[in-house]
Amino acid sequence: MTLAGAPLLAQGDYYNRDSGRPTRIEDAIPTPRYELELELAPLRIEKLATGLKRWRLEPKLAYGIAPLTDVELRFPYIVVDSPEPNTPRTSGVGGIAIGALHAFSVERSVWPAFALAAEWIAPYGGLSAPIGSYTVKGIATKTFPAARFHTNVAYGTYSSKVSVCALPRPINVPAPDGCVANVIPFDPPCDVVPISGGVAALSAHCMSSTATREEQQAFDPLRSVGMRWLATVGVDHAFALRSTLVSADFAAERFAGLFAQTDLSAEIGLRRQVTPQFVVDIGVTRHFVGLFRSNAISFGAGIGVPTPFIPKSGGVR
């Protein structure tokens, strides 16, 4: 049995789930103290019901600055491909996000681990909103023999880039030449579609083909800021001897005052530790309820690097 066994590559970083790696839900485990985590340009490719494609490149740094506490910095870069022929590609930085996470406890025999995370999105870049936004998120994680279960509840604001032309027009009608129209949020709930024949002209395709008349009438293209909430539940199972984690989650999100409907999506993902420092992941998302239904696939890789500041005693996680 010993001779037939496979190499044991089990490590611990694959078990630590970050938001977006590979799915939206996050566990209550912070980056270990004095460790620098580099997420090497995780890529998300999304196709919306209108035919628009959106590429989101989002490198991130995380550092365990204190016991059970980390700080994070991420730089989303967005590329938008229009479904319309002979139209230019739109791209730009979607803001700079600064965040932190603190775990109040580790798991006990009965109680889950609890953590609180917060993030501020600074208005920087060509596709960012002119006003910053924030999110505060509560996280709970509980491990059972067969699986771990997670709950994330977030509340905060959204901010959208709004530039309205002099004459009002129906939704999905292209703007006149030279006019940038409708809503371009930080993580756009509307499709930003470049159109030909204008100077940096854009058209906002905010409705899916299945949107009802009531949903179309309830959408407010002039709204630039508002409150947002997000609730996510998820489960994962670890194959420890293979350093692999499989996961699934379900998310509900609401942009108050912007959409009349709560967005619902489901995700599955896989995360694997290839070496003691190198982790890769892949995720698939189906956004099945909302005004911008879509399918997405994401790829990511990360490196965890212990820094020289670790005390000889090993420090505290």
C-alpha positions as CSV (number, residue, x, y, z in Angstrom):
1,M,0.0,0.0,0.0
2,T,2.9,2.4,0.7
3,L,4.5,1.8,-2.7
4,A,1.2,2.3,-4.5
5,G,0.4,5.6,-2.7
6,A,0.4,8.9,-4.6
7,P,2.7,11.8,-3.6
8,L,1.3,13.8,-0.7
9,L,1.0,17.5,-1.7
10,A,-1.5,18.6,0.9
11,Q,-1.2,22.2,2.0
12,G,-3.4,24.8,3.6
13,D,-3.9,27.7,1.2
14,Y,-6.4,25.9,-1.0
15,Y,-8.7,25.8,2.0
16,N,-8.8,29.6,2.4
17,R,-11.5,31.0,0.2
18,D,-11.3,34.6,-1.0
19,S,-14.2,36.4,-2.6
20,G,-14.1,35.7,-6.3
21,R,-11.7,32.8,-5.9
22,P,-13.3,30.9,-7.4
23,T,-16.8,32.0,-6.4
24,R,-18.2,35.1,-4.7
25,I,-18.6,33.6,-1.2
26,E,-15.8,34.1,1.3
27,D,-14.8,32.1,4.4
28,A,-14.0,33.5,7.8
29,I,-10.3,32.7,7.5
30,P,-8.0,35.7,7.0
31,T,-4.6,35.7,5.3
32,P,-2.1,34.2,7.8
33,R,-0.2,36.8,9.8
34,Y,2.9,38.1,8.0
35,E,2.0,36.4,4.8
36,L,1.8,38.3,1.5
37,E,-0.7,36.8,-0.9
38,L,-0.5,37.8,-4.6
39,E,-3.5,37.0,-6.8
40,L,-2.0,37.0,-10.3
41,A,-4.6,38.8,-12.5
42,P,-7.6,36.5,-12.0
43,L,-9.7,36.7,-15.1
44,R,-13.5,36.6,-15.4
45,I,-15.2,36.2,-18.8
46,E,-18.9,37.0,-18.9
47,K,-21.4,36.9,-21.7
48,L,-24.7,38.7,-21.2
49,A,-28.1,37.9,-22.7
50,T,-27.8,40.8,-25.1
51,G,-24.7,39.3,-26.7
52,L,-22.2,41.6,-25.0
53,K,-19.0,40.2,-23.6
54,R,-17.2,41.6,-20.6
55,W,-13.7,40.6,-19.5
56,R,-12.7,41.5,-16.0
57,L,-9.0,41.3,-14.9
58,E,-8.6,41.9,-11.2
59,P,-5.1,41.5,-9.6
60,K,-5.1,41.7,-5.8
61,L,-2.7,41.9,-2.9
62,A,-3.5,40.7,0.6
63,Y,-1.3,40.9,3.7
64,G,-1.7,39.4,7.2
65,I,-1.0,42.5,9.1
66,A,-2.0,41.4,12.6
67,P,-3.4,38.3,14.3
68,L,-6.6,37.2,12.5
69,T,-6.5,40.4,10.4
70,D,-5.6,41.1,6.9
71,V,-5.7,44.1,4.5
72,E,-6.4,43.9,0.8
73,L,-5.9,46.0,-2.3
74,R,-7.3,45.2,-5.7
75,F,-7.4,46.8,-9.2
76,P,-10.3,45.8,-11.4
77,Y,-9.7,46.4,-15.2
78,I,-12.7,45.9,-17.4
79,V,-12.9,45.3,-21.2
80,V,-16.2,45.4,-22.9
81,D,-16.9,43.9,-26.4
82,S,-20.0,45.0,-28.2
83,P,-22.2,42.5,-30.0
84,E,-22.7,45.1,-32.8
85,P,-20.4,44.9,-35.8
86,N,-17.7,47.5,-36.5
87,T,-17.8,49.0,-33.0
88,P,-14.8,49.8,-30.9
89,R,-13.8,47.9,-27.8
90,T,-14.2,49.8,-24.5
91,S,-11.7,49.3,-21.6
92,G,-10.5,51.0,-18.5
93,V,-9.9,50.7,-14.8
94,G,-13.0,50.3,-12.8
95,G,-11.8,51.8,-9.5
96,I,-9.3,50.9,-6.8
97,A,-10.6,48.8,-3.9
98,I,-9.1,49.0,-0.4
99,G,-10.4,46.5,2.2
100,A,-9.7,44.7,5.4
101,L,-11.0,41.5,7.2
102,H,-10.9,40.6,10.9
103,A,-11.9,37.3,12.3
104,F,-13.4,37.5,15.8
105,S,-13.0,33.8,16.6
106,V,-12.0,30.5,15.2
107,E,-14.4,27.5,15.0
108,R,-15.4,25.8,18.2
109,S,-17.2,22.5,18.7
110,V,-20.6,24.2,18.4
111,W,-20.1,27.8,17.3
112,P,-18.9,28.8,13.8
113,A,-16.1,31.2,13.0
114,F,-17.2,34.8,12.6
115,A,-15.4,37.6,10.7
116,L,-16.2,41.1,9.5
117,A,-14.9,42.6,6.3
118,A,-15.1,46.1,4.9
119,E,-14.1,47.6,1.5
120,W,-14.0,51.1,0.0
121,I,-14.0,51.5,-3.8
122,A,-12.2,54.7,-4.8
123,P,-13.4,56.5,-7.9
124,Y,-10.4,56.0,-10.1
125,G,-10.2,55.0,-13.8
126,G,-12.1,55.4,-17.0
127,L,-14.9,53.0,-16.1
128,S,-15.2,53.9,-12.5
129,A,-18.0,56.0,-11.0
130,P,-17.3,59.6,-10.0
131,I,-18.4,58.8,-6.4
132,G,-16.8,56.1,-4.2
133,S,-18.8,53.3,-2.6
134,Y,-18.4,51.0,0.4
135,T,-19.5,47.6,1.6
136,V,-19.5,46.0,5.0
137,K,-19.8,42.2,5.2
138,G,-20.4,39.7,7.9
139,I,-19.0,36.2,7.4
140,A,-19.7,32.9,9.2
141,T,-18.0,29.5,8.5
142,K,-18.8,26.1,10.1
143,T,-17.1,22.8,9.4
144,F,-18.9,19.4,9.6
145,P,-17.5,16.0,8.8
146,A,-18.8,16.0,5.2
147,A,-18.5,19.7,4.3
148,R,-18.0,23.3,5.3
149,F,-20.9,25.8,5.2
150,H,-20.6,29.6,4.7
151,T,-22.9,32.6,5.0
152,N,-22.0,36.1,3.8
153,V,-24.3,39.1,4.4
154,A,-23.2,42.4,2.9
155,Y,-24.7,45.9,2.9
156,G,-23.4,49.1,1.4
157,T,-23.7,51.5,-1.5
158,Y,-23.4,51.4,-5.3
159,S,-22.3,54.3,-7.4
160,S,-22.8,54.6,-11.2
161,K,-21.3,56.9,-13.9
162,V,-24.2,58.9,-15.3
163,S,-24.2,61.3,-18.3
164,V,-27.6,62.1,-19.7
165,C,-28.2,63.7,-23.1
166,A,-30.4,66.7,-23.5
167,L,-33.3,64.7,-25.0
168,P,-34.7,61.7,-23.1
169,R,-35.1,58.4,-25.1
170,P,-36.3,54.9,-24.4
171,I,-34.1,52.3,-22.9
172,N,-32.0,50.3,-25.5
173,V,-32.2,53.2,-28.0
174,P,-28.6,54.3,-28.9
175,A,-27.5,57.8,-27.8
176,P,-26.9,60.5,-30.4
177,D,-23.4,61.0,-31.7
178,G,-20.9,62.2,-29.0
179,C,-23.2,61.4,-26.1
180,V,-22.3,59.0,-23.3
181,A,-25.6,57.7,-22.0
182,N,-27.2,56.0,-19.1
183,V,-25.5,54.0,-16.4
184,I,-21.9,52.7,-16.2
185,P,-21.6,51.3,-12.6
186,F,-18.4,50.2,-11.0
187,D,-19.3,46.5,-11.7
188,P,-21.9,47.4,-14.3
189,P,-25.4,46.0,-13.9
190,C,-26.0,47.4,-17.4
191,D,-24.2,46.4,-20.6
192,V,-21.9,49.2,-21.8
193,V,-22.0,48.9,-25.5
194,P,-19.9,51.0,-27.8
195,I,-21.7,52.2,-31.0
196,S,-20.2,53.3,-34.3
197,G,-20.7,56.7,-35.8
198,G,-20.0,58.9,-32.8
199,V,-17.2,60.4,-30.8
200,A,-16.6,58.0,-27.9
201,A,-20.3,57.2,-28.1
202,L,-21.8,54.5,-25.9
203,S,-25.2,52.8,-25.7
204,A,-26.5,51.3,-22.6
205,H,-28.3,47.9,-23.1
206,C,-29.7,47.4,-19.7
207,M,-32.5,45.0,-20.4
208,S,-32.4,41.3,-21.2
209,S,-34.7,39.8,-23.8
210,T,-36.9,38.3,-21.0
211,A,-37.5,41.6,-19.1
212,T,-41.1,42.4,-18.6
213,R,-42.7,45.7,-19.2
214,E,-43.0,46.4,-15.5
215,E,-39.3,45.7,-15.1
216,Q,-38.4,48.0,-17.9
217,Q,-40.6,50.8,-16.5
218,A,-39.1,50.3,-13.0
219,F,-35.5,50.8,-14.2
220,D,-34.2,54.3,-13.5
221,P,-31.4,55.2,-16.0
222,L,-30.8,58.5,-14.2
223,R,-30.0,57.1,-10.8
224,S,-26.4,57.3,-9.9
225,V,-26.1,56.2,-6.2
226,G,-28.1,54.0,-3.9
227,M,-28.0,51.2,-1.3
228,R,-27.1,47.7,-2.1
229,W,-27.3,44.4,-0.2
230,L,-26.0,40.9,-1.0
231,A,-26.7,37.6,0.7
232,T,-24.8,34.4,-0.2
233,V,-24.8,30.9,1.2
234,G,-22.3,28.2,0.1
235,V,-20.9,24.8,0.7
236,D,-17.5,23.3,0.0
237,H,-15.8,19.9,0.4
238,A,-12.1,19.4,0.7
239,F,-10.0,16.5,-0.7
240,A,-7.2,17.1,1.7
241,L,-4.7,14.5,0.3
242,R,-5.1,16.1,-3.1
243,S,-5.1,19.7,-1.8
244,T,-8.3,20.3,-3.7
245,L,-11.5,22.1,-2.7
246,V,-14.8,21.9,-4.6
247,S,-17.5,24.5,-3.9
248,A,-21.0,25.7,-4.8
249,D,-23.0,28.8,-3.7
250,F,-26.2,30.8,-4.3
251,A,-26.3,34.6,-4.2
252,A,-29.1,37.2,-4.0
253,E,-28.3,40.8,-4.7
254,R,-30.4,44.0,-4.8
255,F,-29.6,47.5,-6.1
256,A,-32.2,49.6,-4.4
257,G,-33.9,52.1,-6.6
258,L,-32.1,50.9,-9.8
259,F,-33.8,47.6,-10.5
260,A,-37.2,46.4,-9.4
261,Q,-36.0,42.8,-9.2
262,T,-33.5,41.0,-6.9
263,D,-30.7,39.4,-8.9
264,L,-30.1,35.7,-8.3
265,S,-27.1,33.7,-9.4
266,A,-25.5,30.2,-8.7
267,E,-21.9,29.3,-8.9
268,I,-19.6,26.2,-8.8
269,G,-15.9,26.2,-8.4
270,L,-12.7,24.2,-7.9
271,R,-9.5,25.3,-6.1
272,R,-6.3,23.3,-6.1
273,Q,-2.9,23.9,-4.5
274,V,-0.2,22.9,-7.0
275,T,2.8,23.7,-4.8
276,P,3.2,24.9,-1.2
277,Q,3.0,28.5,-2.4
278,F,1.0,28.3,-5.7
279,V,-2.9,27.9,-5.9
280,V,-5.1,27.8,-9.1
281,D,-8.8,27.9,-9.4
282,I,-11.7,27.9,-11.9
283,G,-15.4,28.9,-11.4
284,V,-18.6,28.9,-13.4
285,T,-21.5,31.3,-12.8
286,R,-25.1,31.4,-14.0
287,H,-27.0,34.6,-13.4
288,F,-30.5,33.3,-13.9
289,V,-32.8,36.0,-12.5
290,G,-32.4,39.7,-13.1
291,L,-32.4,42.3,-15.9
292,F,-29.0,41.3,-17.1
293,R,-28.9,37.5,-17.2
294,S,-25.5,36.1,-18.0
295,N,-23.1,33.2,-18.0
296,A,-19.5,33.6,-16.8
297,I,-16.3,31.6,-16.3
298,S,-13.4,32.6,-14.2
299,F,-9.7,31.6,-13.9
300,G,-7.3,32.5,-11.2
301,A,-3.9,31.8,-9.7
302,G,-2.3,33.0,-6.5
303,I,1.0,32.9,-4.6
304,G,1.4,33.0,-0.8
305,V,4.8,34.4,0.2
306,P,5.9,34.4,3.9
307,T,7.6,37.7,4.7
308,P,10.8,38.2,6.7
309,F,8.8,39.8,9.5
310,I,7.7,36.4,11.0
311,P,9.1,36.0,14.5
312,K,11.2,33.0,15.2
313,S,8.5,31.6,17.4
314,G,6.3,31.3,14.3
315,G,3.9,34.1,15.2
316,V,0.1,33.8,15.6
317,R,-2.4,33.2,12.8
